Amino acid sequence: MTDTPAGPGRGNDLDELKRFVVAHAVSQNLPADHYAPLLDRITADAGDAPGSWAYEWIRAGDELDAAGQTLAAGQYYVLGRFPFVDGPGRARALARSVDAFDRWRKAEATGIEAGTVDVDGVPVRIWTAGLDTARPRPLLVVTGGIVSTKEQWGPLLPQLASLGLAAAVAELPGVGENPLRYERDSARLFGAILDALADRADVSRTYLLALSFSGHLAVRAALADPRIRGIVGNGTPVHDFFTDPDWQRTVPRLTRDTLAHLAGVPSDTVYAHVRDWALTDDELRSLAVPFAAVAARRDEIVPPADAERLRRNIADLRLLEHDDVHGAPAHLAETKAWSLLAVQEMRPDADPAVTERLAAALAAARDAGAGR
């Protein structure tokens, strides 16, 4: 397992940790009446004893696993390592999450396959579906942000394959099993994935569904790699997150500490470290592919100025705004349908029947949301 354990530190603020994990629980459709009592039982961030963060999530996962609910168990294990591995407890949760996902994808005949990508000589594990040497399909690469693993998004793969796509799910450097350091030039991960899958997917028609911080890297990758034909993002930091000290003082400690952990620098120097990661207006204006972006008006991580910067500079921008927090967890169904439809509408080879089906799913999600 990677997600390299952190050195000695203050640990996480438990109240903040509980508040932020709810968005990820919602994204995995976990029932609130199950995870809410679990959160109440947690009284310590560190360690692996009863009452600790990792122990209680693992215990709940073990109960589900014993009941034959392997995928659900894996989702609980994923949250047991949240936000990153900092000791034996969270390392145990990460290992269990990977194992549970692997057992689920084999037992259910999902068509999901394990893969390894070489990034500058370092092996990086991914999950894939829809690969075919004889009939290579357009490729969709899915990446989460700085706290979500490939096992969190891996269950999407069969649906993506059903849309006529080859698909891969990967992690940002330093997240989950990805052993790389998170750096300014980490966008090379995308090129490495395309190179590795070029014999089984039509990587000349690649689209990136890049959530949160990975959207920033997706833009960098698209600026350099003409094989990338479109990007869909959600909560994408592009400039002011990296440069505005006033905003940075308001960013949750959990985000700052996780970013520092992945970058391998102290928390109190991380913003100075990432300052030159900001995308310039000239770079944004030179983006030659469509960018569909979801923004949240109450985002506590990405400043409103970054969405405004996208509006001013991206030539082909489709922007969906929600009155929500980072990642728009209260609008999950609508955001998922909108994002998949956005990918479909970027494809010149799109099957009209699939487009119609996704448009209907989006309309249904919006109707359901309006009725709440």
LOGUDREN-682140 format. One record per atom (N, C-alpha, C, O): residue in one letter; x, y, z. Coordinates in steps of 0.001 Angstrom, whole numbers, plus 500000, padded with zeros to 6 digits. Atoms other than C-alpha are relative to their C-alpha. Layout:
<rs>
aXYZ/...
</rs>
This chain:
<rs>
m500834498804500000/m500000500000500000/m500870501246500000/m501952501257500586/t499309498722499948/t501088503564499399/t499184500955500868/t498836500606501996/d500597498989499129/d499356506751500629/d500932500142501200/d500510499992502347/t498916500092499036/t502650507092502514/t499645500645501326/t499229501803501353/p500340499434498702/p502111507573506246/p500748501291500277/p501925501434499946/a499399498718499660/a502753511078507475/a500870499860501238/a500754498898501997/g499198499958498794/g505286511948510103/g499199500571501150/g498001500812501003/p500706499471498844/p504414513270513556/p499351501341499683/p499928502164498972/g500708498745500248/g501878516080513511/g498851500150500963/g498706499371501904/r501096499717499085/r498818517518515149/r498813499084499777/r497920499014500622/g501169500790500321/g496434515110513486/g498894500876499459/g499055502089499326/n501124499280500588/n493082516088512045/n499085500565501077/n498986500022502177/d501060499466499156/d490445518279513633/d498791499087499816/d498245499001498717/l501009501050500129/l487809515642514375/l498656500547499531/l497988499917498711/d501274499424500437/d484789517918513973/d500039500348498515/d499081500094497786/e499858499661501414/e486081519188510633/e500015498732499150/e499410498690498078/l499914501263500722/l486867515635509538/l498608499396499800/l498270498949498704/k501354500551500096/k483329514472510296/k499142500813499037/k498341500254498288/r500803499146500877/r481835517444508478/r500328499743498530/r499428499670497694/f499608500143501400/f483836516907505299/f499796498592499465/f499600498416498262/v500168501359500511/v483506513142505111/v498570499749499538/v498327498853498730/v501401500199500384/v479730513477504772/v499815500172498494/v499053499428497878/a500122499798501450/a480113514826501216/a500436498752499246/a499840498400498229/h499518501209500672/h482064511701500282/h499072498821500268/h498894497960499407/a500988501038499720/a479560509443502012/a498791500153499075/a498264499168498558/v501128499733500894/v476795511103499993/v500349499593498569/v499519499017497866/s499599500315501376/s478779510682496750/s500011498502499744/s499927498070498594/q500018501450500144/q478874506934497411/q498642499404500372/q498491498188500495/n501370500429499693/n475162506795498266/n499908499187501287/n499096498267501385/l500090500684498717/l475802505632501817/l498799500540500775/l498567501748500772/p501190499540499273/p472651505773503977/p500375500770501264/p501174500302502075/a499678499152498847/a472766508569506549/a499654499320501315/a500327499535502323/d500378500647498743/d470986506417509117/d500987498907500401/d500889498342501490/h498962500963499658/h473962504068508973/h501302500695500372/h501932500341501368/y498712499381499696/y476968506388508840/y499907501053501106/y500914501340501752/a500109498985498944/a475587509038511237/a500281499408501386/a501055500000502139/p499644500596498706/p475627506703514288/p501469499590500069/p502087499641501132/l498576500351500041/l479070505536513174/l500845501216500373/l501769501113501180/l499248498784499687/l480347509117513270/l499860500364501476/l500799500872502088/d500197499704498573/d478844509516516734/d500902499138500879/d501297499558501967/r499149500896499203/r480923506554517940/r501470500405499960/r502256499972500802/i498590499639500164/i484174508142516769/i500360501134500953/i499759502208500922/t499567499009499012/t485950510006519550/t501466500376499848/t501961501239500573/a498576499715500190/a489549510021518264/a500347499912498520/a499838499054497799/d499545500027501392/d491214510796514955/d501057498926499784/d500987498170498816/a498839500865500193/a494404508789515438/a499780498620500607/a498832498388501356/g500003501328499406/g495093505173516288/g499126499017499256/g498550499328498213/d500781501076500608/d493353501910515500/d499293499200501088/d499172497978501001/a500722500623498895/a491463501195518714/a498526500374499905/a498178501321499198/p501415499627500002/p487697501215519319/p499813501486500313/p500433502026501229/g500225498572499846/g486419504772519007/g500852500853499085/g500600502049498943/s499155499230500917/s489128505798516546/s499365500035498614/s498516499209498279/w500551499803501349/w488374507003513019/w500099498728499165/w499090498231498664/a499802501157500870/a489873504053511165/a499259498773500534/a498614498055499771/y500588501214499425/y488637501378513568/y498493499944499762/y497968498900499375/e501459500030500104/e484979502395513451/e499537499840498552/e498572499121498294/w500364500191501406/w484822502701509652/w500310498572499554/w499531497964498820/i499649501377500373/i486618499367509278/i499014499017500625/i498589498063499973/r500947500913499351/r484324497697511800/r498675499971499237/r498116498897499015/a501246499956500766/a481253498868509872/a500172499300498655/a499274498593498199/g499736500676501260/g482844497689506635/g500070498493500160/g499561497749499322/d499895501441499756/d483647494293508113/d498621499368500180/d498381498252499719/e501357500527499813/e480005493848509149/e499289499844498658/e498613498843498420/l500611500084501324/l478837494595505613/l500647498895499167/l499962498172498444/d499291501034500751/d481499492333504132/d499534498614500437/d499321497734499603/a500459501290499488/a480416489466506385/a498581499684499532/a498202498518499425/a501373500183500480/a476842490015505158/a499932499851498486/a498844499784497915/g499963500183501443/g477965489632501551/g499880501277499195/g499736501222497974/q500106498713500697/q477796493360500711/q501406500562499774/q501823501526500415/t498577499712500173/t481332493582499390/t500258501421499524/t501149502092500044/l499773498649500511/l481052496822497424/l499706501039501074/l500475501984501249/a500326499063498923/a479331498633500290/a501085499990501067/a501451501039501599/a498911500094499026/a482018497343502641/a501198500811499536/a501809501540500318/g498866499264500539/g484683498756500351/g499833501499500116/g500805502223500334/q500245498564499885/q483040502163500436/q500253500498501423/q500731501615501620/y499711499628498615/y483261502207504225/y501500499961500273/y502024500823500979/y498548500048499833/y486899501133504115/y500665501231499377/y501611501786499937/v499456498805500658/v487598503981501659/v499965501191500952/v500932501946501051/l500128498861499096/l486320506470504211/l500809499805501275/l501099500772501980/g499133500252498853/g488358504791506931/g501411500521499803/g502113500775500782/r498665499441500255/r491542506039505218/r499949501509499755/r500989502146499584/f500195498572500245/f490110509539504710/f500657500822501111/f500535500450502278/p499742499470501335/p491724512001504173/p501261499424499347/p501402499483498126/f498817500666500551/f495094510200503777/f500581499112501093/f500267499270502273/v499406500936499048/v497113507447505415/v501035500718500854/v501999501290500344/d499072499362499074/d498855508761508516/d500412499051501118/d500974499481502125/g499643500969498977/g499347505554510484/g499418498641499673/g498772498476498639/p500428501379500280/p498557501835510750/p498498499837499803/p498076499014498990/g501443500152500129/g494794502282511147/g499510500352498607/g498797499570497978/r500427499591501336/r494255504204507942/r500671499159498919/r500091498950497854/a499361500910500957/a496778501967506162/a499196498703499892/a499041498152498802/r500827501210500004/r494641498982507173/r498710500243499220/r498257499373498477/a501231499674500730/a491536500726505832/a500249500054498498/a499443499547497717/l499675499927501422/l493216501459502498/l500165498603499413/l499624498306498348/a499781501358500501/a494344497847502101/a498683499252499867/a498463498548498881/r501292500677500065/r490861496569502886/r499143500540498853/r498430499778498200/s500826499425501067/s489246498996500424/s500418499471498636/s499564499165497804/v499513500515501285/v491442497844497540/v499616498531499843/v499175498106498775/d500335501424500053/d490896494185498401/d498506499792499760/d498121498939498960/a501448500160500163/a487112494586498683/a499571500349498578/a498760499640497983/f500353499628501369/f486869496393495348/f500441498915499024/f499708498570498097/d499479501039500882/d489015493739493698/d499115498759500048/d498826498166499008/r500870501171499875/r486829490929495060/r498633500259499375/r498064499378498730/w501310499663500566/w483624492741494062/w500034499982498479/w499146499413497844/r499991499894501470/r484690493450490483/r500166498628499357/r499691498422498240/k499863501353500534/k485651489782489974/k498719499192500202/k498264498503499289/a501171500816499678/a482623488244491688/a498775500397499192/a497950499547498855/e501193499512500687/e480081490414489880/e500157500065498485/e499266500557497793/a499757499983501448/a481595490009486398/a499759501394499421/a499018501556498451/t500210498597500367/t481771493793486052/t500686500394498702/t500343501415498106/g499192499602501146/g484227493789483166/g501130500941500368/g501873501391499496/i498920499123499536/i486574495911485285/i501290499191500091/i501307498076500614/e498700500658499972/e490237495025484887/e501014500867500730/e500924502095500719/a498902499282499357/a493312495955486892/a501068500312498966/a501331499507498072/g498935499615500913/g496056497818485069/g501112500714500734/g500935501184501858/t498853499281499447/t499458499326485712/t500568500915498932/t500754500509497784/v499465498985500903/v500832502478484122/v501403500368500465/v501644500537501661/d498639499580499675/d504508503386483974/d500096501518499874/d499895502076498795/v499824498545500004/v505089507016484958/v501441500291500406/v501790500237501585/d498578499731499750/d508770507879484634/d500657498864500780/d501443499099501698/g499396501157499361/g509697504347485674/g499330499537501272/g499765498555501875/v500718500365498774/v507252504207488599/v498667499363499616/v497893499975498880/p501282500635500322/p504346501718488374/p498856500618500807/p498950500779502023/v501183499403499376/v500938503273489099/v498795499151499625/v498562498895498444/r501139500880500247/r497831501106489463/r498758500794499613/r498504501873500150/i501268499409500422/i494549501941487711/i498979498877499839/i499336497699499824/w501065500930500374/w491190500265487055/w499485500400498621/w499415501588498306/t500439499709501366/t489875499975483488/t498771499171499637/t498440498193500306/a501113500767500572/a486867498795481476/a499847500407498539/a500239501507498148/g500308499682501388/g485836498629477826/g501188500013499060/g501074500501497936/l498828500035500875/l489340498081476443/l499859498859498995/l499383497775499334/d500169501010501050/d489448496185473147/d501043500246498912/d501030501284498249/t498959499855501019/t492425495623470867/t499409500024498598/t499856500791497745/a500576500109501345/a490251494695467882/a499148501211499635/a499158501660498488/r500880498854500264/r487780497582468233/r500211501060501077/r499384501204501977/p499711498995498965/p489376500385470256/p498976501126500007/p498617501669498962/r501005498952499824/r486886502898471635/r500650501296500475/r501779501278500963/p499519498763499370/p487314506559472601/p500184499781501502/p499481498974502109/l499616500229498607/l488824506828476083/l499509501127500900/l499625502305500563/l500329499051498938/l487456508524479195/l500833499645501222/l500764498523501723/v499194500194498795/v489881508931482101/v499343500766501143/v499092501966501031/v500652499412498833/v488297509588485506/v501020500104501129/v501706499133501448/t499111499797498854/t490300511074488379/t499270500796501071/t498517501721500768/g500567499263498878/g489232512241491819/g500926501117500439/g501868501474499731/g499198498903499474/g490686515001493955/g501078499516500951/g501574498396500825/i498865500310499133/i493259515055496725/i499640499067501149/i500523498651501899/v500370500892498899/v491241512890499130/v499253498750499548/v498908497921500390/s500827501134500430/s489403510339496954/s500811499013499168/s501580499399498288/t499236501058500650/t490789507016495770/t499277499473498765/t498107499777498530/k500585500589501208/k490197505112492556/k498882499023500336/k497986498810499519/e501067500915499601/e488048502624494480/e498696500746500285/e497617500154500246/q501212499206499789/q485631505463495263/q499256500211498692/q498025500226498676/w500618499715501294/w485004506124491557/w499966498783499083/w499305498818498046/g499947501191500835/g485716502653490163/g498653499391499647/g498501498877498538/p501298500580500360/p482070501497490354/p499328500651498794/p498382500086498246/l500546499360501203/l481318503968487518/l500400499282498717/l499741499444497689/l499408500519501232/l483371501945485047/l499039499187499133/l499020499399497920/p500925500733500883/p480686499483483848/p499018500920499278/p498699500691498112/q500909499065500659/q478311502380483154/q500708500738498870/q500126500944497805/l499258499287501040/l481001504229481204/l500221499105498787/l500123499563497649/a499830500933501117/a481689501133479112/a498696499834499229/a498712499652498012/s501293500147500668/s477954500882478382/s499679501187499098/s498786501101498255/l500198498818500842/l478159504360476811/l500848499944498733/l500879500900497959/g499166500139501184/g480528503041474152/g501398500554500171/g502060500901499193/l498692499448499701/l483688504232475868/l500922498936500579/l500469498010501253/a498995500619499149/a486896502684477034/a500205500961501166/a500106502176500994/a499917499118498838/a487467503995480535/a501087499529500952/a501386498340501052/a498998500282498974/a490134504210483207/a499751500918501179/a499377502078501007/v500093499204498781/v490000505401486804/v501365499987500668/v501957498930500882/a498674499868499402/a493182506708488395/a499941500954501184/a498942501640501400/e499894499122498838/e494316508568491500/e501033501087499754/e501991500898499004/l498980498962500010/l496160511822491880/l501272499478500676/l501198498589501524/p498760500394499327/p499821511445492865/p499897500144501520/p499440501163502038/g500020500005498544/g500137510535496536/g498723499498500615/g498676499250501819/v501297500438499491/v496509509434496854/v499878498489499834/v500259497945498798/g500246501429500105/g495611505816497596/g501256499220499686/g502246499300500414/e498853500820500379/e497973503450495799/e500982500713499076/e501979500116498669/n499091499280500898/n499609506136493639/n501219500470500794/n501085501323501671/p498824499693499181/p503196506369494958/p500730501283499608/p501721501644500244/l499305498815500481/l504149509529493051/l499821501176500953/l498884501198501751/r500130498746499268/r504722512917494655/r499140500961499179/r499290501042497960/y500854499009500667/y502116515591493824/y500847501235499718/y501335501886500642/e499105498929500419/e504032518220491829/e499333500877498948/e498251500566498452/r500534499084501000/r503491521099489453/r499806499306498657/r498852499600497938/d500076500664501304/d504125518816486462/d499355498619500085/d499613497764499238/s500643501310499843/s502005515901487712/s499006499679498896/s498504498557498824/a500894500268501132/a499827516280484617/a500559498930499075/a499823498386498252/r499417501055500835/r502255513843482974/r499343498648500268/r499466497733499453/l500734501233499715/l500171511119484650/l499013499685498881/l498888498530498471/f500999500241501044/f497483511582481990/f500653499473498724/f500158498523498119/g499308500473501194/g499923511189479116/g500474498570500144/g500431497797499187/a499537501365499762/a501317508038480699/a498849499002499885/a499029497902499361/i501166500882500119/i497819506541480953/i499645499801498532/i499375498679498104/l500323500111501429/l497142507304477292/l501022499120499281/l500651498293498448/d498968500825500632/d500459505772476256/d499788498522500328/d499930497662499459/a500140501385499564/a499769502621478273/a498795499307499366/a498810498092499170/l501240500595500515/l496280502102476802/l499854500153498489/l498811499810497932/a500107499664501424/a497051503099473205/a499730498795499111/a499220498954498002/d500243501189500824/d496870499504471954/d498613499404500219/d498231498460499528/r501323500559499689/r493391498897473450/r498896501044500042/r497733500707500261/a500985498915500043/a491652502283473243/a500440501006498947/a501625501114498633/d499673498952500966/d491457505068470684/d500354501257500790/d499512502127501012/v499585498903499129/v493487507501472763/v500106501323499252/v500285502369499876/s500036498740500742/s493451510055469937/s498684500735500228/s498540501903499865/r501286499396499620/r489887510691471155/r499800499752501497/r498996498915501906/t500029500168498550/t490414511030474905/t499282501175500653/t499443502326500248/y500705498995499204/y488198512895477370/y500363499771501465/y500577498637501892/l499617500081498595/l489011513665480994/l498844500458500876/l498362501582500740/l500976499644498968/l486436513609483799/l500813500149501277/l501066499176501988/a498978499736498992/a488672515250486358/a499408500856501116/a499138502042500924/l500710499357498907/l487173516144489724/l500954500778500901/l502090500365501134/s499283499187499029/s488361518858492091/s501406500332499498/s501557500841498387/f498645499584500356/f492160519324492042/f500512499333498732/f501380499888498058/s499504500640501221/s492657516852489215/s499559500758498755/s500152500586497690/g500393499173501134/g490781519281486949/g501077500993499616/g501261501297498437/h498879499088500245/h493686521688487311/h501082499301499180/h501613499872498228/l499005500760500760/l496086518989486107/l499477499630498616/l500246499561497657/a500578500349501298/a493674518033483320/a500175501139498999/a500470500900497828/v499795498858500899/v493872521547481879/v501453500044499547/v501732500235498363/r498582500010500380/r497667521405481986/r500287498900498979/r501023499115498016/a499767501109500924/a497605518024480258/a499455500319498617/a500109500045497611/a500622499698501292/a495240519225477529/a500767501073499235/a500765501073498004/l499206498969500665/l497450522234476808/l501187499396499254/l501680499973498285/a498793500599500570/a500304519855475954/a499737498776499138/a500616498359498384/d500238501292500642/d498604516750474543/d498766500077499100/d497644500127499604/p501145499854500916/p496411516983471409/p499079498790499971/p498013498849499359/r500887501163499943/r494988513516472081/r498796500260500897/r497774499585500776/i501086499667499077/i492812515080474798/i499034500937499289/i499421502024498859/r500981499271500805/r489595516322473158/r498964500761500824/r498157501503500264/g500961499283499173/g487610517625476132/g500204499678501464/g500758498635501813/i499846500148498553/i487510518073479910/i498664500296500671/i497959501232500293/v501108499692499096/v484731517870482479/v500581500075501404/v501251499145501853/g499470499810498653/g485589519239485922/g498902500325500985/g497771500629500604/n500939499667498927/n483900519829489257/n500806500577501151/n501586499868501787/g499241499360498930/g485277522341491747/g501465500121499647/g502329499685500408/t498635499963500529/t488396523090489709/t500749501249500463/t500340502361500130/p499152498838499701/p491077525344491228/p500885500293498795/p501483499377498230/v499174499686501167/v492877527204488459/v501065501058500285/v502176500971499761/h499031498927499793/h494586530331489774/h499960500570501421/h500931500452502168/d500040499259498742/d493382532259492821/d500152499100501221/d500659499544502252/f499757500910498880/f493346529189495065/f501489499938500317/f501878499880501484/f498559500167499825/f497100528971494527/f500719501304500362/f501852501268500841/t499277498728499886/t497899532687494780/t499435500989501008/t500139501923501395/d500665498987499173/d495433534522497052/d500166499674501488/d499487498779501991/p499767500325498589/p496714534572500662/p498780500254500880/p498583499559501876/d501206499749499206/d493475536056501983/d499045498816499913/d498482498393500922/w500856501175500136/w491480533160500546/w500618498794500701/w499917498033501366/q499331501167499423/q494061530616501676/q499835499938501519/q499799498852502097/r500198499995498544/r493599531711505288/r498641499439500396/r498445499058501550/t501340500511499699/t489957530583505045/t499823498534499614/t498823497916499978/v500123501382500483/v490610527178503447/v500048499038501186/v500866499221502088/p499996500953498884/p489810524251505766/p501385499394500232/p502125499113499289/r498705500571499656/r492817522882507607/r500190498628499371/r501298498275498966/l499915501337500584/l492024519407506311/l500520500064498566/l501351499248498167/t499543499841501383/t492512520601502721/t501465500397499965/t502254499826499212/r498607499539499976/r495730522440503527/r500942498869500390/r501973498669499748/d499107501055499519/d497216519510505451/d500102498850499000/d501171498266498829/t499957501068501002/t496249516970502789/t500851500413498813/t501658499625498318/l499193499491501106/l497732519116500042/l501484499966500362/l502319499580499544/a498608500016499548/a500929519467502072/a500544498575500049/a501681498323499650/h499579501404499929/h501079515715502680/h500324499454498616/h501355498809498426/l499789500532501347/l500736514892498982/l501210500645499328/l501917500002498553/a498871499289500602/a503306517532498013/a501306499757500744/a502381500076500238/g498795500307499233/g505724516412500734/g500663501209500618/g501888501269500726/v499457498791499380/v506107519812502386/v499237500277501294/v498130499767501466/p500732499652498774/p505173521230505818/p498738500800499688/p498688501546498710/s501267499306500226/s501634522559506118/s500163501511499983/s499470502203499237/d499885498543499917/d502826526045507004/d500763500604498821/d500887501825498728/t499323499473501192/t504777526334503732/t499332499557498701/t499821499873497616/v500562500606501207/v502433524556501327/v499515501044498999/v499653500844497792/y500519499025500961/y500865527684499841/y501123500720499259/y500971501064498086/a498840499451500711/a504256529180499056/a500516498990498980/a500974499361497899/h499514501063500880/h505178525828497513/h499180499899498715/h499738499644497648/v500865500211501171/v502181525712495145/v499682501295499254/v498918501278498288/r500376498716500593/r502055529396494234/r500201500020498483/r499384500588497758/d499751499957501446/d503586528844490790/d499260498898499245/d499511498691498058/w500833500984500682/w501104526048490025/w498812500661499294/w498143500020498484/a501167499313500556/a498486528652489058/a500061500040498475/a501117500266497884/l500121499844501450/l497273528624485464/l499809501478499674/l499001502155500308/t500116498596500375/t497693531997483794/t498803500208499078/t498273499257498503/d501090499689500929/d494995533762481813/d500373499610498574/d499529499123497821/d499565500377501350/d497063533206478664/d499875498490499791/d499460498043498722/e500135501452500125/e497158529467479340/e498536499603499856/e498196498766499020/l501421500322500093/l493413529341479909/l499430500400498642/l498622499672498065/r500494499558501312/r492767531330476735/r500488499096498873/r499849499005497825/s499447500852501059/s494934528911474764/s499436498581500026/s499782497765499172/l500603501329499954/l492903525860475806/l499118499812498770/l498170500568498559/a500656500154501303/a491676524519472473/a498898498949499999/a498368498611498940/v501041501032499922/v489181521916473725/v498881500492500902/v499098501383501724/p501104499586499123/p485759522255475364/p500251499615501452/p500844498577501748/f499868500231498563/f485678522497479142/f498613500182500618/f498053501278500591/a501271499945499279/a482478521660481032/a500316499968501489/a500942499024501970/a499591499859498606/a482777522787484641/a498794500159500910/a497843500872500586/v500992499828498944/v480630522441487751/v500626500877501078/v501748500626501516/a499512499106498954/a481018525237490298/a498941500110501093/a497742500064500819/a500897499864498854/a479518525627493771/a500132501407500572/a501240501869500844/r499964498604499553/r478570529101494971/r500484500141501440/r500970501203501829/r499535499948498607/r479388528228498598/r501237499118500203/r501483498619501302/d498792500827499922/d482595526338497819/d500943500576501052/d501318501747500989/e499124499549498931/e484790526534500903/e501475499747499695/e502348500105500485/i498625500328500380/i487913525332499065/i500457500829498801/i501516501455498847/v499636499281501226/v487950526886495581/v499306501360499994/v498084501421500132/p500611498667499918/p487394530668495501/p499113500314498802/p499345499793497711/p500861499601501124/p484634532226493364/p500788500619498854/p500377500532497697/a499197499360501044/a487346534105491489/a500487499001498957/a500719499375497808/d499531500986500979/d488459530855489850/d498921499681498973/d499226499516497792/a501085500205500967/a485039530240488286/a499870501218499085/a499627501077497886/e500050498790500822/e485020533857487116/e501136500020498983/e500962500474497852/r498851500043500915/r488450533346485592/r499723499047498836/r500113499316497700/l500398500907501081/l487103530377483636/l499062500712499032/l499219500606497816/r500959499281500855/r484231532532482358/r500711500982499063/r500365501092497887/r499334498958500783/r486582535249481162/r500919499437498926/r501139500079497898/n498880500431500832/n489159533063479483/n499792498737499173/n500458498567498152/i500175501249500743/i487881529666478316/i499076500243498813/i497940500687498985/a500779499709501208/a486660529912474732/a498753499132499911/a497677499627499576/d501133500928500097/d484414526825474841/d499702499472501398/d500137498385501775/l500301500331498606/l483063526762478393/l498516499719500171/l497668500470499690/r501369500301499589/r479911525087479667/r500040499939501522/r500706499078502096/l499899499869498551/l479348526061483284/l498665499697500658/l497640500284500312/l501170500323499187/l476867524511485709/l500294500452501424/l501260499997502036/e499800499494498643/e476527526364489019/e498908499476500925/e497732499425500564/h500931500453498975/h474924524999492168/h500142500873501242/h501226501377501535/d499939499377498679/d474040526667495448/d500362498890500982/d499489498270501589/d499533501175499268/d476167524145497307/d501440500243500438/d502029501285500149/v498608499945499566/v479552523455498883/v500870499231499008/v500372498731497999/h499045500610500927/h482670521982497250/h499556498602499571/h499210497762500402/g500412501286500537/g481832519067494973/g498511499862499777/g498066498893499162/a501461499993500163/a478088519901495084/a499360498678500417/a498632498074499629/p500541501305499585/p477168516809497158/p498479499955500069/p497892498883499924/a501462499988499938/a473532517919497508/a499366499919498617/a498148499788498498/h500494500059501379/h473219517856493708/h500671498851499248/h500955498958498056/l499212501096500552/l474924514518493113/l499395499427498726/l500089499298497718/a500614500655501158/a472420512945490711/a500016500911498778/a500331500471497673/e499997499064501128/e472096516065488565/e501411500195499452/e501616500203498239/t498622499767500435/t475851516649488479/t500552498804499233/t501233498971498222/k499526501198500697/k476585513057487494/k499403499919498597/k500122499686497625/a500650500079501313/a474027513089484675/a500504501105499075/a500763500860497896/w499520498873500809/w475150516531483470/w501423499741499508/w501750500041498360/s498605500247500362/s478809515471483480/s500119498950498905/s500883499123497955/l499949501035501030/l478223512295481483/l499424500505498680/l499928500175497607/l500568499419501222/l476019514185479032/l500998500968499357/l501092501039498132/a499005499066500538/a478748516824478671/a501072499258499211/a501471499698498133/v499031500811500744/v481258514140477677/v499391499542498684/v500025499629497632/q500665500510501198/q478759512686475228/q499860501086498937/q500053500823497750/e500200498909500959/e478085516074473627/e501308500503499408/e501303501168498372/m498697499637500558/m481812516631473119/m500445499030498908/m501341499347498126/r499562501056500915/r482082513439471054/r499353500147498626/r498127500097498529/p500596499938501335/p481614513828467288/p499411498664499556/p498589498617498642/d500492501329500360/d480959510068467139/d498864499549500911/d498511498369500912/a500976500377498977/a478270510152469845/a498779499319499397/a498255499747498369/d501220500708500388/d475391507709469503/d498804500847500445/d498659501107501639/p501141499151499620/p472195509841469403/p499095499350501038/p498520500044501876/a500863500679499030/a470295507196471365/a500574500113501409/a499830500280502375/v499354499855498691/v472836507362474197/v499863501437500489/v499592501675501666/t500157498590499632/t472729511161474148/t498594500268500514/t498411500961501515/e501395499817499584/e468943511063474393/e499756499380501372/e499046499949502201/r500171500668498711/r469115508613477287/r500620500814501135/r500034500929502212/l499344499194498972/l471571510795479210/l499249501311500236/l499158501778501372/a500788498777499843/a469496513920478542/a498748499729500829/a498348500557501648/a501181500364499212/a466452512128479945/a500371499787501463/a499614500164502358/a499546500207498626/a468443511104483027/a500253501335500691/a499950501491501874/l499769498674499431/l469482514730483551/l498679500678500333/l498535501263501406/a501307499386499747/a465894515949483233/a499329499368501216/a498727500065502031/a500606500689498858/a464722513309485708/a500673500409501305/a500005500601502321/a499275499590498795/a467446514259488185/a499605501412500417/a499465501701501605/r500399498626499682/r466474517917487937/r498572500048500540/r498276500816501455/d501371500050499494/d462800517100488420/d499975499497501439/d499251500025502283/a499950500553498645/a463625515015491479/a500567501024500977/a500097501138502109/g499420498976499143/g465787517809492868/g499034501132500282/g498993501661501393/a500975498924499818/a463065520389492320/a498899499587500961/a498278500432501605/g501064500478499127/g460659518188494247/g500405499847501448/g499564499585502308/r499550500164498613/r462824518036497363/r499633501206500852/r499936501235502045/
</rs>
